[in-house]
């Protein structure tokens, strides 16, 4: 009896979520700030949108650009790892060295 109740409850929840997803899919999409306001004001002032020079909405071009940027940043961080992490000098040491070099002259 207990398992029959839990199966019935599970099927009811699946039915409800299935109907909710269909209802949400049928509704109109919400417009973003740029579509609702910015495009309207730009159109009123005679500055309509134009196609971008490099359209990153096609395929995986945007992912590829981020991959290249990450690889370049990783290479740069790896190349200068010693300067970034190992050869750190605290501000006090730099100030002491500067004072010593200025007083010895």
N, C-alpha and C positions, 0 to 999 in steps of 0.2 A: 504494500500500500504506500509506503514511504517513497519507494523508488518510482512508483507510478505518478505520485504527486510532483516529485522533482523533475521527471521527464515532461510532464504537462506544463510546469512552470517554465522550463527551458524552452519548450516549443512556443509558448506564449511570448516570451521575451524575444525570441528570434523573429516571430511574426511582427511584433511591434517595431523592432529596429528595422526590419525589412520595409515596412510601410513608411517609416519616417525617412529612410534614405530615398525612397521613390518620390515622396512629397517634396523633399528638399531639392532633388534634381530637377523637378518640374517647375520650381519657382524661378522667377527672374533673377539673374545675377545681380548682386549689389555692385554699384558703380563705385570706383575708387575716387579719391580726391582729384586726381589729374583728369579723369573722364568727366566728372560731374561739374567741377568748378573751373579748373585751369583751361581745359579745352574750350569751354563755353566763353570764357572771358577773352581768350586768344582769338576765337572766331569773331567776336564782337569788334575787336580792334584790328581785324584783317591779317592776323598772323596765324594761319592754319599750320597744322603739323605737316612735316615732310619726312620722307624716308631717311633713316640714318645712313651715314656713309658706310659704316660696317655694321650690318644687321646681325646682332648676336642672338636673336630669337630663333634662328634657324638651326635645328639640330643641336649638336653638342659643342658648338663653337665657344660659347661662354665658359663651359667647363674646361675646354682646352686652354683658354686664355688664363683661367685661374690656375691650372696645372703648371703652365709656363712660369707664371709669377711666383708660385710656391717653390718651384725648382730653382729659380734664380735667387730667391730669398734664402733658401736652404743652402745653396752653394756659397753665397756670400757670407752667411753666418758660420758655415763650416770652415771656410777659408780664413776667416778672421777670428776663429774660436779662441786662440791664445790671447789676442788683444782684448777680446770681450770678457773672458772669464779668468784666465790665469794671471796675466800681468796687470791686475787691477792695483791701483795705488789709491789709498784713501786720501781724502782731501787734506787731512792733517799732515801726512807724510809729504805731500806735494808742497804745502805751505812751509814746512820746516826746511825742505830742500831749497826752496826759493829764497827763504830768509838767509840760509847759510851761504848760498852763492852770492847774494847781494852784500852780505857783511864781509865776505872774504876779499872783495875787490877793493 
